[in-house]
Amino acid sequence: MTAVPDAAELRSLTRELLAAHPPATTPRTDFLRARFDAGLAWVHYPVGLGGLDAPRSLQAVVDAELQAAGAPDNDPRRIGIGLGMAAPTVLAYGTEDVKERFLKPLWVGEEVWCQLFSEPGAGSDLAALGTRAVRDGDEWVVNGQKVWTSSAHVARWAILIARTDPDLPKHRGITYFICDMSDPGVEVRPLRQITGEAEFNEVFLTDVRIPDAHRLGEVGDGWRVAQTTLMNERVSIGGARIPREGGMIGPVARTWRERPELRTHDLHRRLLDLWVDSEVARLTGERLRQQLVAGQPGPEGSAMKLGFARLNQAISGLEVELLGDEGLLYDDWTMRRPELVDFTGREAGYRYLRSKGNSIEGGTTEVLLNIVAERVLGLPSEPRNDKDVAWKDLAR
């Protein structure tokens, strides 16, 4: 194999994997571990960490071969936080020991991850967070509260930012950690949503001890490390690869075709507009993923996530109008604790309610508008009078 494999070499390696571990007879987890060890998990990652230092664009070659052979995937929706947010940050800032410890079980899906960023008083203004981490020898003792934590009730690990120096301005003095969610000082409480389920949580941290070896980046440099996470998060939310009529537009288009008695001229016009917008968003996502081949995601991911939220809400609203009274119903209002959100596999009423959260999760619409204005369009930043004020002196 050449230093950087090409498409033909990747096809050959994938076929060798399939021959040595036939999907029909190999247990799912064993197959995924073997795929990781072969460097075919994410081919653009380094050798030994599930990759082959190949161009990111060649992952599609591997995936196509595996899909044709009926090989199992790693259920990416279930472990999306780990794949889309934790892994790129661990790769960029983790020590070699940290990378070797966490990346394989993360990708295989043996360990679910969550994100401990937002707090009751630090949501849109994340840098104002107050959770404290105090050094105690080779460990850090963490106390505080986090909120809106998806999958905390099933997570084994969390990416966490905490304040380590309150004497510095709010964007400094923050440090980034990997937190063990099985620690006895971690308490997870469900937050019931408008849909009736509790996919989000609030998390209380009481004297949680984190080894310094689980710190990502330098002490006090957590805000910069967190930007890697957030930019990748917005790409993973707004730029997911979907087929034509995938995502939210698919169920509406199917209903339109299958139930002509519901059609009106006005709804037809609006559906066409949203179908075109969905296709534009899908193709823009493809372009964004092509840009990622050349480096880390930038602020363009914020624009994609912003468009994703607005489009989902418009489509779900149209779907409810199309179905009339029927659109207000869905069959499960119990206090469920799902591992992941299923937008397309549920009823229209569920999609309408759940899509309201799209403008909050992964960065609020208001924050993302500022990011696009300042970092994409080059407009002046909003005036800020707290940039040079110590965090402990800020009004709260």
C-alpha positions in Angstrom: 0.0 0.0 0.0 1.2 3.5 -0.8 1.8 6.0 2.0 -1.6 7.6 1.2 -4.0 5.0 -0.2 -6.1 5.8 -3.2 -9.6 4.6 -4.0 -8.5 1.3 -5.5 -6.4 0.4 -2.5 -9.2 1.2 -0.1 -11.6 -1.0 -2.1 -9.0 -3.8 -1.8 -8.6 -3.3 1.9 -12.3 -3.3 2.5 -12.8 -6.5 0.6 -10.0 -8.1 2.6 -11.9 -7.0 5.8 -15.1 -8.6 4.5 -13.3 -11.8 3.6 -11.7 -12.1 7.0 -14.8 -11.1 8.9 -17.9 -12.1 6.9 -20.8 -9.8 8.1 -23.3 -12.7 8.0 -21.3 -14.7 10.6 -19.3 -12.2 12.5 -20.8 -10.6 15.6 -21.6 -7.0 15.0 -19.2 -5.5 17.6 -16.4 -7.8 16.5 -16.9 -6.7 12.9 -16.8 -3.0 13.9 -13.7 -3.5 16.0 -12.0 -5.2 13.1 -13.0 -2.4 10.8 -11.5 0.2 13.2 -8.3 -1.8 13.4 -8.1 -2.0 9.6 -8.2 1.8 9.4 -11.5 1.8 7.7 -13.6 3.5 10.4 -12.8 7.1 9.4 -10.1 6.9 6.8 -8.9 10.5 7.3 -7.9 9.8 10.9 -4.3 8.7 11.6 -3.0 5.2 11.3 -3.7 3.3 14.5 -6.7 5.4 15.4 -9.2 4.0 13.0 -7.8 5.7 9.9 -5.2 5.5 7.2 -4.3 9.2 6.8 -6.4 9.2 3.5 -8.4 12.0 2.1 -11.8 12.4 3.9 -13.6 12.2 0.6 -12.5 8.5 0.1 -14.6 7.4 3.1 -17.5 7.1 0.6 -15.6 4.4 -1.2 -15.3 2.3 1.9 -18.9 2.9 2.9 -20.2 1.9 -0.5 -18.4 -1.4 -0.4 -19.5 -2.2 3.1 -23.1 -1.3 2.4 -23.2 -3.5 -0.7 -21.9 -6.4 1.4 -24.6 -5.9 4.1 -22.0 -5.0 6.7 -23.3 -3.4 10.0 -22.7 0.3 10.7 -22.0 1.8 14.1 -25.5 3.3 14.4 -24.2 6.8 14.0 -27.4 8.5 15.1 -27.1 6.8 18.5 -23.5 7.9 19.0 -23.7 11.2 17.2 -22.3 13.4 20.0 -19.3 11.1 20.3 -18.7 11.0 16.6 -19.5 14.6 15.7 -18.2 16.5 18.7 -16.1 14.5 21.1 -13.9 12.6 18.6 -12.7 15.6 16.6 -11.8 17.4 19.8 -10.0 14.3 21.3 -8.1 14.0 18.1 -7.1 17.6 18.0 -6.1 18.1 21.7 -5.8 14.7 23.4 -2.6 13.0 24.3 -1.7 9.8 22.6 -2.9 7.8 25.6 -6.2 9.6 25.6 -6.7 9.0 21.8 -5.9 5.4 22.2 -8.1 5.0 25.2 -11.3 6.7 23.9 -11.5 6.8 20.1 -12.0 3.1 19.4 -14.9 2.4 21.9 -16.4 5.7 20.9 -16.5 4.8 17.2 -17.6 1.2 17.8 -20.4 2.5 19.9 -19.4 0.7 23.1 -19.3 4.0 25.0 -21.9 6.8 24.5 -20.9 10.4 25.0 -22.7 13.5 26.0 -21.8 17.2 26.2 -21.6 19.2 29.5 -21.4 22.8 28.3 -24.6 24.8 28.8 -25.7 26.0 32.3 -28.8 27.6 33.7 -27.1 31.0 33.6 -24.8 30.3 30.7 -26.7 29.1 27.6 -26.4 31.6 24.8 -23.6 33.3 26.7 -21.7 30.0 27.2 -18.4 31.8 28.2 -20.2 33.0 31.4 -20.3 29.5 32.8 -19.8 29.1 36.5 -19.1 25.4 37.1 -15.8 25.3 39.0 -12.8 23.0 38.7 -10.2 23.3 41.4 -6.8 21.5 41.1 -6.0 18.9 43.8 -2.7 17.3 43.0 -3.1 15.2 39.8 -6.8 15.6 39.9 -9.5 18.3 39.5 -12.5 18.6 41.8 -15.5 19.8 39.9 -18.7 21.3 41.3 -21.6 22.9 39.3 -24.7 22.3 37.2 -25.2 21.7 33.5 -28.4 21.7 31.5 -29.9 20.6 28.2 -27.7 17.6 28.1 -28.8 15.1 25.5 -28.2 11.4 26.2 -26.7 12.1 29.7 -28.9 9.3 31.0 -27.2 6.7 28.8 -23.7 8.3 28.5 -20.5 6.8 29.8 -18.4 9.8 29.1 -18.9 13.6 28.7 -17.0 16.5 27.3 -17.0 19.2 30.0 -15.9 22.8 30.3 -15.4 24.3 33.7 -13.9 27.5 35.1 -10.5 27.1 36.6 -9.5 30.7 37.1 -12.3 33.2 38.1 -9.8 36.1 38.2 -9.5 36.1 34.4 -12.1 37.4 31.9 -14.9 35.0 31.1 -13.4 33.6 27.8 -10.2 32.8 29.6 -9.7 30.8 32.7 -11.9 27.9 31.3 -10.5 24.4 30.9 -11.8 21.4 28.9 -12.1 17.9 30.4 -13.4 14.4 29.8 -15.8 13.6 32.7 -16.7 10.1 33.8 -20.5 10.0 33.9 -20.4 6.9 36.2 -18.7 8.9 39.0 -20.8 8.9 42.2 -20.7 12.7 42.2 -22.7 12.9 38.9 -26.4 13.1 39.2 -28.6 13.1 36.1 -32.2 14.4 36.2 -34.7 14.2 33.3 -36.1 17.4 31.8 -39.6 16.7 30.3 -40.1 18.4 27.0 -43.2 19.7 25.1 -43.2 16.3 23.3 -43.8 14.5 26.5 -40.4 12.7 26.5 -37.2 13.5 28.3 -34.3 13.2 25.9 -32.6 16.2 27.6 -31.3 16.3 31.2 -29.9 18.5 33.8 -26.7 17.3 35.4 -25.4 18.1 38.9 -21.7 17.7 39.6 -20.7 17.4 43.3 -17.0 16.9 44.1 -16.5 15.0 40.9 -12.8 14.1 40.6 -11.3 14.2 37.1 -7.7 13.1 36.6 -5.5 15.8 34.9 -4.7 13.1 32.3 -8.3 13.6 31.1 -7.8 17.3 30.4 -7.9 18.3 26.7 -5.7 21.3 25.8 -3.8 23.6 28.2 -5.2 24.8 31.5 -7.2 28.0 30.8 -7.4 27.3 27.1 -10.8 25.6 27.2 -12.6 28.2 25.2 -10.4 27.6 22.2 -10.8 23.9 22.6 -14.5 24.2 22.9 -14.7 26.1 19.5 -13.5 22.9 17.8 -16.3 21.0 19.4 -19.0 23.6 18.6 -18.0 24.1 15.0 -18.0 20.3 14.5 -21.4 20.1 16.3 -23.0 22.6 14.0 -21.7 20.8 10.9 -23.0 17.4 12.3 -26.4 18.9 13.0 -26.9 21.0 9.9 -24.7 19.3 7.4 -25.6 15.6 7.7 -25.5 13.6 4.5 -29.1 12.8 3.4 -30.5 11.6 0.1 -33.0 13.6 -2.0 -36.2 13.9 -0.1 -34.4 12.8 3.0 -35.0 14.4 6.3 -38.2 16.3 7.2 -39.3 17.0 3.6 -39.7 13.3 2.8 -42.8 12.5 4.9 -44.6 15.6 3.7 -43.9 14.8 0.1 -45.1 11.3 0.6 -48.4 12.5 2.2 -48.9 14.9 -0.7 -48.6 12.1 -3.3 -50.6 9.5 -1.4 -53.5 11.6 -0.2 -54.7 13.9 -3.0 -57.8 14.9 -1.0 -55.7 17.0 1.3 -54.2 19.2 -1.5 -54.9 22.9 -2.0 -53.3 25.4 -4.4 -51.7 27.4 -1.6 -50.2 24.4 0.1 -48.9 23.1 -3.2 -47.1 26.4 -3.8 -45.6 26.4 -0.3 -44.6 22.7 -0.6 -42.8 23.4 -3.8 -40.9 26.3 -2.2 -39.8 24.1 0.7 -38.9 21.2 -1.5 -36.5 23.5 -3.4 -35.2 24.9 -0.2 -34.5 21.4 1.1 -32.7 20.4 -2.0 -30.6 23.6 -1.8 -29.7 22.8 1.8 -28.8 19.2 0.9 -26.5 20.3 -1.9 -25.0 23.0 0.2 -24.2 20.4 2.9 -22.4 18.3 0.2 -20.3 21.3 -0.7 -19.5 22.0 3.0 -18.4 18.4 3.5 -16.1 18.7 0.5 -14.6 21.8 2.1 -13.9 19.8 5.2 -11.5 17.6 3.3 -9.1 20.6 3.4 -9.3 21.2 7.1 -11.4 21.9 10.2 -14.9 23.3 9.9 -15.3 27.0 10.0 -18.2 29.4 10.7 -20.0 28.2 7.6 -21.3 25.3 9.7 -23.2 27.9 11.8 -25.0 29.0 8.7 -25.9 25.4 7.8 -27.3 24.8 11.3 -29.2 28.0 11.2 -30.8 27.0 7.9 -31.5 23.5 9.1 -33.5 24.8 12.1 -35.6 27.3 10.0 -36.3 24.7 7.3 -37.4 22.0 9.7 -39.8 24.3 11.5 -41.3 25.6 8.3 -41.7 22.0 6.9 -43.3 20.7 10.1 -45.7 23.6 10.2 -46.8 22.9 6.6 -47.2 19.3 7.4 -49.6 20.0 10.3 -51.6 22.3 8.1 -51.8 19.7 5.4 -53.1 17.0 7.7 -55.5 19.3 9.6 -56.8 17.9 12.9 -55.0 14.7 12.2 -51.7 16.6 12.2 -52.1 17.5 15.9 -52.0 13.9 17.1 -49.3 11.4 17.8 -49.5 8.1 19.6 -47.0 8.3 22.5 -47.2 11.1 25.1 -45.6 9.0 27.9 -42.5 10.1 29.8 -40.1 8.2 27.6 -36.3 8.4 28.0 -35.1 7.9 24.4 -31.5 7.4 23.5 -32.0 9.5 20.3 -34.5 11.6 18.6 -36.4 10.1 15.7 -37.8 12.9 13.5 -39.0 10.9 10.5 -40.2 7.8 12.2 -42.9 9.6 14.3 -46.1 11.4 13.6 -46.5 14.9 12.2 -47.6 16.4 15.6 -44.4 15.1 17.2 -42.2 16.5 14.4 -43.9 19.9 14.7 -43.3 20.1 18.5 -39.8 18.7 18.5 -38.6 20.9 15.7 -39.1 23.9 18.0 -35.9 22.8 19.8 -33.9 23.0 16.6 -33.4 26.8 17.0 -31.9 26.3 20.5 -29.8 23.1 20.4 -26.3 23.3 18.9 -26.3 27.1 19.3 -29.3 29.4 19.4 -30.5 31.1 16.3 -29.6 34.5 17.7 -26.0 33.4 18.5 -25.6 31.8 15.1 -26.8 35.0 13.4 -24.1 36.9 15.1 -21.4 34.3 14.1 -22.5 34.5 10.5 -22.6 38.3 10.5 -19.2 38.7 12.1 -17.2 35.7 10.8 -18.7 35.1 7.4 -20.0 38.5 6.2 -17.3 40.5 8.0 -19.7 42.9 9.8 -18.5 44.7 12.9 -18.8 42.9 16.2 -21.4 43.9 18.7 -20.1 46.2 21.5 -19.0 44.3 24.6 -18.2 45.8 27.9 -17.2 42.6 29.7 -14.3 41.3 27.6 -11.6 42.5 30.0 -13.5 42.1 33.2 -12.6 39.3 35.6 -15.3 36.6 35.6 -15.8 37.0 39.4 -16.6 40.7 39.0 -19.3 40.2 36.4 -22.9 40.9 37.3 -24.9 37.7 37.6 
